[in-house]
């Protein structure tokens, strides 16, 4: 099991707007069966931490290429992505292996 997190640095004052769009995009991907339930969180300057940053995170059994054979991306998700890009300065993706009982080591 993996945790996949996209991190977006956004233009000042746009974190909440981008978070809204990314939640809609993530829900479209989830509804199309292309990823697990998405959680979006952000800091628009109202809490401590990095300002103008938005995160979209989900869990998946595998790490698959978005260019894999037979995949047709959800058109509504693609349209929302286009709206998001105008507010994004940079983004990156992070991958983590989730700890589960079967992966735990003995002393």
PyMOL commands that set and color helices and strands:
alter all, ss='L'
color gray80, all
select helices_A, chain A and resi 15-31+75-85+101-103
alter helices_A, ss='H'
color red, helices_A
select strands_A, chain A and resi 2-10+39-43+53-60+88-97
alter strands_A, ss='S'
color yellow, strands_A
deselect
rebuild
show_as cartoon
